[in-house]
Amino acid sequence: MSLENNHAALSGKRQKTTFRLSWAQFGNRSKVQTGSRDAARTGRLEACATARVTGLVILALTFLAAPVFGQTLTTLVSFNSTNGANPQAELLQASDGNFYGTTTFGGSNNLGTVFKMTSAGALTTLVSFNSTNGSQPYAGLIEATDGNFYGTTLHGGGTNDDGLIFKMTPAGNLTPVVVFTNKNGALPYGTLVQGRDGNFYGTTSAIENHSGEVYRVTPDGTLTTLAIFNIGNGATPQAGLVQGNDGNFYGTCYTGGPSGAGTVFKITTNGVLTTLVAFDNQIGVNPVTALTQGNDGNFYGSVGIGTIIGHGMVFKVTPAGVFTPVCRFSDGAGFTNGFEPHQGVMQGSDGNFYGVTAYGGVQNGYGGLGTIFKTTPTGALTALIQFNGANGGTRYNGYPTTGKLIQGRDGNFYGINRDGGTNGGFGIIYRLTVPLSPVLKSALQTNNQIGLTWSAVSNLTYQAQFKTNWNQPDWLDLGIPITATNGSITTTDTNNFETNRFYRVRLMQ
């Protein structure tokens, strides 16, 4: 049985002992050796943590791949217009454990809302927009280092109706920070990001006589335009930015570039803009969502239309701009996997990427209401959920929503659909439970105790096991099965460790 996780290295310490987790492919004669003891396995890929604990003792930890259990979609909120309508942006799980987000319409003025939701689905409307304090937010929220939430609205805020940046306290007190006037930008679609310097960075899709900008704004509201899009270098960005490991920001433009089909760009904090990818009808057109930086340091995104082969794809871009398709959506499977993945992708704790399509699924072609899909980093594509209207539809009047999935601290996925639901089709919030393969987070020894921690999904049950000889056929249970209450589990083994000790974790049905 093979593993789905692909973490390459992890370190922990026990006094002067260092643990190292590494991947190894064992052939018929290959082996891993520590001191004079060998650990060998044939024909399988496995994750092993090895350490010289005392004398010639070896520890090894193996995670089994997730068995094929069903995933479960639960509708947490069905909007009814009064409490909001047509959410567009991804959710945020804040430090208090609750989820925060926006709806583009609905509320007391039908101009959108800011809401808070518990993990059980209890919804509280914090703000109803009234034009003066903004209207029609298409972007999500971020929780800043000062404990407040920041966001943008597409319209409202002034006589030009060009949108604004706002600050909101956890209690729902909202204050405009920047009002856009077209001269300093207009129509911000994307979610803000707080840089490592404490400032906020974002995009607008327009600015006086030009096609958008990248800006920096200080917490007190001083806005600086860092770069202006002039069609040749991109135009009309519809998404926010992501700050890469190198400190630069990365983003997408919906249009512009040499073919007019959009771009992927990099920008420094000083405003030096570099076009990394120019989209065209061959590789895809019009990206509308933010990028995700994967564990491998590359950036991942999606385009919904325009690919010569297939009907959208997930792609990878290196920081240097090398573009590679990861998977394509085509009619070869009858569109059951979905197509037009406008919403972008996020990386789960198992290392795979998850996203949503606008069409296909239970009904072929454009009659389908879309899917939730998983793709491995190498492009193996699987549809997890097919929307059917009652459990949400991913588009409204032909336009897909743009909010990505997020993974909560309980290990489950949370998402929004702009329409669908049981209260008039005003959209939903849902939770998706997927039996993910556990991934080692730490392996720590203190005296004669080994503490093992692995990723988990809330309410799923796991059994840790051990054996003292790798070649013995049976594994012994380490304690009783553990049902996860959040996104990780820790268990402890107490032993004199005079013999080899090998561990594995089973996800139980």
Secondary structure, 3 states (H helix, E strand, C coil): CCCCCCCCCCEEEECCEEEEEEEEECCCCCCEEECCEEECCCCCEEEEEECCCCCCCCEEEEECCCCCCCCEEEEEEECCECCEECCCCCCEECCCCCEEEEECECCCCCCCEEEEECCCCCEEEEEECCECCEECCCCCCEECCCCCEEEEECECCCCCCCCEEEEECCCCCEEEEEECCCCCCECCCCCCEECCCCCEEEEECEECCECCEEEEECCCCCEEEEEECCECCEECCCCCCEECCCCCEEEEECEECCCCECEEEEECCCCCEEEEEECECCEEECCCCCCEECCCCCEEEEECEEECCCCCEEEEECCCCCEEEEEECCHHHCCCCCECCCCCEEECCCCCEEEECCECCCCCHHHCCCEEEEECCCCCEEEEEECCECCEECEECCEECCCCCEECCCCCEEEEECEECCCCCECEEEEEECCCCCCEEEEEEECCEEEEEEECCCCCEEEEEEECCCCCCCCEECCCCEECCCCEEEEEEECCCCCCEEEEEEEEC
